[in-house]
Amino acid sequence: SDSAMHHYATALAVLALAAPAAAAIPVARGASVRRAPGRATVSMVTKPFSPLAALAEKLSGSAARSPPAASRLLQLVAQGAERGEIEAAIDALPRSPPSATIDGRWQLEWTSEKEVAFLQERGLLGSPCVGVVQDVRLDAGRLENLVLFEDGCLRVGSTCAPAASDASGRRIDFKFGSCVVRRGAVELPLPPVGEGWFETVYVDGMLRVSRDVRGDTSVSTKLGPTELFAAADAADAELDVARAVAVLKRAAATRAVGGDAVVGSLLALERRMREAAKKDASLASTQLAKLDGAWRLVFTTGTIDTQKATGQQIQYFPIKAVQTFDTSAAPMGISNGIFLSEAQDASALVRFFGDFEWQASAGGMRRLEFDFDRLQLFGGVADFQLGRGKAAELGAKSGLGSKNNEERLEKGQRPFFAWSYVDDDIATARGGGGGIALWKRTEALPS
């Protein structure tokens, strides 16, 4: 994962358990112990992250696409060899040309970075570490690292660019831009402090080896193409849509996709579906029919007002928030609730009810215009009728809604969602406040 993970992996190592002294930290399989005069030091090295069977399959694939030295390196990693053997195998690799691309999603298989090894050994507050993934997109200047746990993750987003001071073209400078640690449904943002560099020792279609500013070495295998979309991506619209939907469905299911990848996918899908709606007028009615039901908010950038106030995008929504749409009612119905419990039969802390209209046009517009006229607290213990625009006023004052909604109502217009995509599993839309969001379908709420 290169030194882009160092500061945050160190912080998580403290969280994992009250970290003992270095001498008491258990050494992972494959670790080497180096002794200097007067003291003992432990150099921790990760075990292979992929199961041996999976690495064996990658080995068979590398034989056709990689030189024998690369296959030998993966074999040593799979066997849990000593660090010295692995480093010697790396030194035997041919140097890749500076033009060789490192773009893609990469699964960490082995590293000498002791903080990552500690997390692999200890996990996060009882949740075992299941992998480390890095996503690189140099032409977009983006790099994301994910340390994955069974019930959580550490996500670090960075900017990156080829180092101007490096004539070889192999060195990449990076600077942290965002960091979030998640355990269960709880997310904790950490200050994005730090920068550094890593350089590519070797890369081919399936294997990548890098060394960083601290002298640590990492061996990774390729999972697939990058998930970090640029402003203009593939010429194939269907490919863009398929890739974006795949990323968003994985984000909705796991909450372990990096924020940059989610936002990039949302924007790419918005652009492509707007183009599709202009060509196919039936798309609007199809999406309205699919929208019927209950949807849990997964990810949101927040309104423009909220982004300016907080200085950041919200990203994964930390608590249970569910919207429902009833397209069979007359007028069509909408509700929006906040829940403090994950239980399916839990009552909402607060829930708004109202109606909506569906607006579609030949220009590709698919807009849901709504207003709430009823507020329910504590599962119905308190129930209030709201005047026109009162819900928008409450939303703007609380920061949960946009001031733009109030302004629209003053002009005789309603708040809205401009829908991009809806299928059986996920839905995406942009709100009147400028934020863009991802929902996943969930079970119907108690009436």
Backbone hydrogen bonds, N-H to C=O, Kabsch-Sander energy under -0.5 kcal/mol:
donor,donor_aa,acceptor,acceptor_aa,energy
5,M,2,D,-1.5
6,H,3,S,-1.1
9,A,5,M,-3.2
10,T,6,H,-2.2
11,A,7,H,-1.8
12,L,8,Y,-2.4
13,A,9,A,-2.2
14,V,10,T,-1.4
15,L,11,A,-1.6
16,A,12,L,-2.8
17,L,13,A,-0.9
19,A,17,L,-0.8
24,A,21,A,-1.8
25,I,21,A,-0.6
25,I,22,A,-1.1
31,A,28,A,-2.1
32,S,43,S,-1.1
34,R,32,S,-0.5
34,R,41,T,-0.9
36,A,39,R,-1.4
39,R,36,A,-1.9
41,T,34,R,-1.5
43,S,32,S,-1.4
43,S,41,T,-0.5
44,M,42,V,-0.7
46,T,111,T,-2.1
49,F,109,E,-0.7
55,L,51,P,-2.3
56,A,52,L,-2.4
57,E,53,A,-1.8
58,K,54,A,-1.9
59,L,55,L,-2.5
60,S,56,A,-2.0
61,G,57,E,-1.6
62,S,58,K,-2.2
63,A,59,L,-1.3
64,A,60,S,-0.5
64,A,61,G,-0.7
65,R,61,G,-1.0
66,S,62,S,-3.2
70,A,67,P,-1.1
71,S,67,P,-1.6
72,R,68,P,-2.4
73,L,69,A,-1.8
74,L,70,A,-2.1
75,Q,71,S,-2.0
76,L,72,R,-2.1
77,V,73,L,-2.3
78,A,74,L,-2.6
79,Q,75,Q,-1.6
80,G,76,L,-0.6
80,G,77,V,-1.3
81,A,76,L,-2.3
83,R,30,G,-0.6
86,I,82,E,-2.0
87,E,83,R,-3.1
88,A,84,G,-2.1
89,A,85,E,-2.1
90,I,86,I,-2.1
91,D,87,E,-2.3
92,A,88,A,-1.0
93,L,90,I,-1.6
96,S,201,V,-1.0
100,A,97,P,-2.1
104,G,136,V,-1.9
105,R,224,G,-2.6
106,W,104,G,-0.5
106,W,134,Q,-3.3
107,Q,221,T,-3.3
108,L,106,W,-0.6
108,L,132,V,-2.9
109,E,219,V,-3.1
110,W,219,V,-1.8
112,S,217,T,-2.1
114,K,112,S,-0.6
117,A,113,E,-1.8
118,F,114,K,-2.2
119,L,115,E,-2.0
120,Q,116,V,-2.3
121,E,117,A,-2.0
122,R,118,F,-2.9
123,G,119,L,-2.9
124,L,127,S,-2.6
125,L,123,G,-0.5
127,S,124,L,-1.9
130,V,148,L,-2.8
131,G,148,L,-1.1
133,V,146,L,-2.7
134,Q,106,W,-2.7
135,D,144,E,-3.0
136,V,104,G,-2.4
137,R,142,R,-2.5
140,A,137,R,-0.6
141,G,137,R,-0.6
141,G,138,L,-0.9
142,R,137,R,-2.3
143,L,158,S,-2.2
144,E,135,D,-2.5
145,N,156,V,-2.7
146,L,133,V,-2.9
147,V,154,L,-2.4
148,L,131,G,-3.3
148,L,146,L,-0.6
149,F,152,G,-2.7
150,E,128,P,-2.1
152,G,149,F,-1.2
153,C,182,R,-1.6
154,L,147,V,-2.2
155,R,180,V,-2.9
156,V,145,N,-2.6
157,G,178,S,-2.0
158,S,143,L,-2.9
159,T,175,K,-2.4
160,C,141,G,-1.3
161,A,173,D,-2.0
163,A,171,R,-2.6
166,D,163,A,-1.3
167,A,165,S,-0.7
169,G,166,D,-0.8
172,I,198,F,-3.4
173,D,161,A,-2.7
174,F,196,G,-2.5
175,K,159,T,-2.0
176,F,194,G,-2.3
177,G,157,G,-3.6
178,S,157,G,-1.8
180,V,155,R,-2.2
181,V,188,L,-2.3
182,R,153,C,-3.2
183,R,186,V,-2.5
184,G,151,D,-3.2
186,V,183,R,-1.8
188,L,181,V,-3.0
190,L,179,C,-2.3
193,V,191,P,-1.8
196,G,174,F,-2.0
198,F,172,I,-1.9
199,E,211,R,-3.1
200,T,170,R,-1.8
201,V,199,E,-0.6
201,V,209,V,-2.5
202,Y,209,V,-1.7
204,D,207,L,-2.4
208,R,220,S,-2.5
209,V,202,Y,-3.2
210,S,218,S,-2.1
211,R,199,E,-2.1
212,D,216,D,-1.9
213,V,197,W,-1.8
215,G,212,D,-2.0
218,S,210,S,-2.5
219,V,110,W,-3.1
220,S,208,R,-2.9
221,T,107,Q,-2.4
222,K,206,M,-1.8
223,L,105,R,-3.3
224,G,105,R,-1.2
229,F,227,E,-1.0
237,A,235,A,-0.8
240,D,236,D,-2.1
241,V,237,A,-2.5
242,A,238,E,-2.6
243,R,239,L,-2.6
244,A,240,D,-2.6
245,V,241,V,-2.8
246,A,242,A,-2.0
247,V,243,R,-2.1
248,L,244,A,-2.4
249,K,245,V,-2.5
250,R,246,A,-1.8
251,A,247,V,-2.2
252,A,248,L,-2.6
253,A,249,K,-1.9
254,T,250,R,-2.4
255,R,251,A,-2.4
262,V,258,G,-2.0
263,V,259,G,-2.8
264,G,260,D,-2.5
265,S,261,A,-2.0
266,L,262,V,-2.6
267,L,263,V,-2.5
268,A,264,G,-2.3
269,L,265,S,-2.6
270,E,266,L,-2.3
271,R,267,L,-2.2
272,R,268,A,-2.4
273,M,269,L,-2.7
274,R,270,E,-1.6
275,E,271,R,-1.7
276,A,272,R,-2.2
277,A,273,M,-2.3
278,K,274,R,-1.3
279,K,275,E,-1.0
280,D,276,A,-1.9
281,A,279,K,-0.5
283,L,280,D,-1.5
284,A,281,A,-0.8
286,T,282,S,-2.0
287,Q,283,L,-2.4
288,L,284,A,-2.0
289,A,285,S,-2.0
290,K,286,T,-1.9
291,L,287,Q,-1.7
292,D,288,L,-0.7
292,D,289,A,-0.7
293,G,325,F,-2.6
294,A,442,T,-0.6
295,W,323,Q,-3.3
296,R,440,K,-3.2
297,L,321,A,-2.8
298,V,438,L,-2.9
299,F,438,L,-1.7
300,T,315,Q,-2.4
301,T,436,I,-2.0
304,I,433,G,-2.4
307,Q,303,T,-2.4
308,K,304,I,-2.2
309,A,305,D,-2.1
310,T,306,T,-2.6
311,G,307,Q,-2.1
314,I,301,T,-0.5
315,Q,300,T,-1.9
317,F,298,V,-2.2
320,K,339,F,-0.8
321,A,319,I,-0.6
322,V,337,G,-2.1
323,Q,295,W,-3.0
324,T,335,S,-1.9
325,F,293,G,-2.5
326,D,333,G,-2.8
327,T,325,F,-0.7
332,M,356,F,-0.5
333,G,326,D,-1.8
334,I,354,G,-2.0
335,S,324,T,-1.7
336,N,352,F,-2.1
337,G,322,V,-2.8
338,I,350,V,-2.6
339,F,320,K,-2.9
346,A,343,A,-1.6
349,L,338,I,-2.4
350,V,338,I,-1.2
351,R,376,Q,-2.3
352,F,336,N,-2.8
353,F,374,R,-2.4
354,G,334,I,-2.5
355,D,371,D,-1.5
356,F,332,M,-2.3
357,E,369,E,-2.7
359,Q,357,E,-0.6
359,Q,367,R,-3.5
361,S,365,M,-1.4
364,G,361,S,-1.7
367,R,359,Q,-2.9
368,L,417,F,-3.0
369,E,357,E,-2.4
369,E,367,R,-0.7
370,F,415,P,-2.2
371,D,355,D,-1.5
373,D,353,F,-2.2
374,R,353,F,-1.5
375,L,384,F,-2.8
376,Q,351,R,-2.7
377,L,382,A,-2.9
378,F,349,L,-2.3
379,G,348,A,-2.1
380,G,377,L,-1.1
381,V,377,L,-0.9
381,V,378,F,-0.8
382,A,377,L,-1.8
384,F,375,L,-3.3
386,L,373,D,-3.0
390,K,387,G,-2.2
391,A,372,F,-0.5
393,E,389,G,-1.9
394,L,390,K,-2.5
395,G,391,A,-2.6
396,A,392,A,-2.3
397,K,393,E,-2.1
398,S,394,L,-2.0
399,G,395,G,-1.2
400,L,395,G,-0.8
401,G,395,G,-2.6
405,N,402,S,-1.0
406,E,402,S,-0.8
407,E,403,K,-2.0
408,R,404,N,-2.3
409,L,405,N,-2.0
410,E,406,E,-1.9
411,K,407,E,-0.9
411,K,408,R,-0.6
412,G,409,L,-1.6
413,Q,408,R,-3.3
417,F,368,L,-1.8
418,A,430,R,-3.2
419,W,366,R,-2.4
419,W,417,F,-0.8
420,S,428,T,-2.7
421,Y,428,T,-1.4
423,D,426,I,-2.2
427,A,439,W,-1.8
428,T,421,Y,-2.7
429,A,437,A,-1.5
430,R,418,A,-2.2
431,G,435,G,-2.5
432,G,416,F,-1.5
434,G,431,G,-1.9
437,A,429,A,-2.6
438,L,299,F,-2.7
439,W,427,A,-2.8
440,K,296,R,-2.4
441,R,425,D,-2.7
442,T,294,A,-2.3
